[in-house]
Amino acid sequence: MKIIYTLIILCFLSLSAFCQSIDQNGRTPEQQKITSVAPVQEPYLQEDTSAKTVASFKLKYALPTGKTSGEIILFHPKADQILKKISLTQQQGSVEVSTKDLPIIGVIAALFTDTIPIQTKAIKLVE
């Protein structure tokens, strides 16, 4: 009987060896939780609604850090067709697009750097 009690006590004592010493995020109990948050990134491509007219619209862009060139491509919203390509040579700025060359009521504007799509934006041409 003494052997059984001894084994039971040793089993309870050995349970602490099976406890996790890290949490699901890989932190040990002594480490503090990170309370800072990443800064909010401004959108790379946005429409300037204050400069929108019947004849044109304006797109503001900001390329990702480290990129100095890119391209804005205007796509047909319902067909796989490129309507217009605009080359960008500055880190940030704005581009005015004439709507007389666009025979539809809306476009999909996509910002690319090094042939990698960064952001897309649906633009409605006619209000």
C-alpha positions as CSV (number, residue, x, y, z in Angstrom):
1,M,0.0,0.0,0.0
2,K,2.9,2.3,0.8
3,I,4.2,1.7,-2.7
4,I,0.9,2.7,-4.3
5,Y,0.7,6.0,-2.3
6,T,4.3,6.8,-3.2
7,L,3.6,6.2,-6.9
8,I,0.5,8.4,-6.8
9,I,2.4,11.2,-5.1
10,L,5.2,10.9,-7.7
11,C,2.7,11.0,-10.5
12,F,1.2,14.2,-9.2
13,L,4.6,15.8,-8.8
14,S,5.6,14.8,-12.3
15,L,2.6,16.5,-13.8
16,S,4.4,19.9,-13.6
17,A,7.0,18.5,-16.0
18,F,4.3,18.2,-18.7
19,C,3.0,21.8,-18.3
20,Q,3.8,24.2,-21.1
21,S,6.4,26.9,-20.4
22,I,5.3,29.0,-23.4
23,D,2.0,30.3,-24.6
24,Q,0.5,29.9,-28.1
25,N,2.4,33.0,-29.3
26,G,5.8,31.6,-28.3
27,R,6.3,33.8,-25.2
28,T,7.6,32.5,-21.9
29,P,5.7,33.6,-18.8
30,E,8.4,36.1,-17.9
31,Q,8.0,38.0,-21.2
32,Q,5.7,41.0,-21.4
33,K,2.9,41.2,-24.0
34,I,3.5,43.7,-26.8
35,T,1.0,46.5,-26.5
36,S,2.2,48.7,-29.4
37,V,0.4,48.4,-32.7
38,A,1.6,48.9,-36.2
39,P,1.0,52.3,-37.8
40,V,-2.0,52.6,-40.1
41,Q,-0.8,52.7,-43.7
42,E,-2.4,55.4,-45.9
43,P,-4.1,54.0,-49.0
44,Y,-1.7,53.7,-52.0
45,L,-4.4,54.7,-54.5
46,Q,-7.4,57.0,-53.9
47,E,-9.8,59.1,-55.9
48,D,-9.8,62.9,-55.3
49,T,-13.5,63.5,-55.3
50,S,-13.1,67.3,-54.9
51,A,-11.5,67.5,-58.3
52,K,-13.9,65.2,-60.1
53,T,-15.8,66.7,-63.1
54,V,-17.7,65.4,-66.0
55,A,-14.7,65.6,-68.3
56,S,-12.0,64.2,-65.9
57,F,-11.2,62.7,-62.6
58,K,-8.1,62.8,-60.4
59,L,-6.3,59.9,-58.7
60,K,-3.8,60.4,-55.9
61,Y,-1.2,57.8,-55.5
62,A,1.7,56.9,-53.1
63,L,4.1,54.2,-54.0
64,P,5.4,51.8,-51.3
65,T,8.6,52.7,-49.5
66,G,11.7,52.1,-51.7
67,K,9.8,52.2,-55.0
68,T,10.3,55.2,-57.3
69,S,8.4,54.1,-60.4
70,G,5.1,52.4,-61.1
71,E,2.1,52.4,-63.3
72,I,-1.6,53.0,-63.0
73,I,-3.7,50.8,-65.4
74,L,-7.4,51.5,-66.0
75,F,-9.4,48.4,-66.8
76,H,-12.9,47.9,-68.2
77,P,-15.1,46.9,-65.2
78,K,-16.8,44.0,-66.9
79,A,-14.4,42.8,-69.6
80,D,-10.7,41.8,-69.5
81,Q,-9.6,44.9,-71.3
82,I,-6.9,47.5,-70.6
83,L,-8.3,51.0,-71.4
84,K,-5.3,53.2,-70.5
85,K,-1.8,52.9,-68.9
86,I,-0.3,55.8,-67.0
87,S,3.5,55.7,-66.1
88,L,4.5,57.1,-62.7
89,T,8.0,58.4,-62.0
90,Q,7.6,59.9,-58.5
91,Q,7.1,58.4,-55.1
92,Q,3.8,60.1,-54.6
93,G,1.6,62.6,-56.5
94,S,-1.6,62.8,-58.5
95,V,-2.7,62.1,-62.0
96,E,-5.6,63.7,-63.9
97,V,-7.4,61.3,-66.3
98,S,-9.6,62.5,-69.1
99,T,-12.9,60.7,-69.5
100,K,-13.4,61.5,-73.2
101,D,-11.2,58.5,-74.1
102,L,-13.2,56.2,-71.8
103,P,-16.5,55.1,-73.5
104,I,-18.0,53.5,-70.3
105,I,-19.5,54.8,-67.1
106,G,-16.9,53.3,-64.7
107,V,-13.3,51.9,-64.6
108,I,-11.2,49.8,-62.3
109,A,-7.9,51.7,-61.5
110,A,-5.0,49.5,-60.4
111,L,-1.6,50.6,-59.1
112,F,1.3,48.4,-60.1
113,T,5.0,48.5,-59.1
114,D,7.4,46.1,-60.8
115,T,4.4,44.3,-62.4
116,I,3.1,43.5,-58.9
117,P,-0.5,44.8,-58.1
118,I,-0.5,47.0,-55.0
119,Q,-4.1,48.3,-54.8
120,T,-7.2,48.6,-57.0
121,K,-10.0,51.1,-56.8
122,A,-13.4,51.2,-58.6
123,I,-14.1,54.6,-60.1
124,K,-17.6,55.7,-61.2
125,L,-17.3,58.2,-64.0
126,V,-20.9,59.4,-64.2
127,E,-22.8,60.4,-61.0
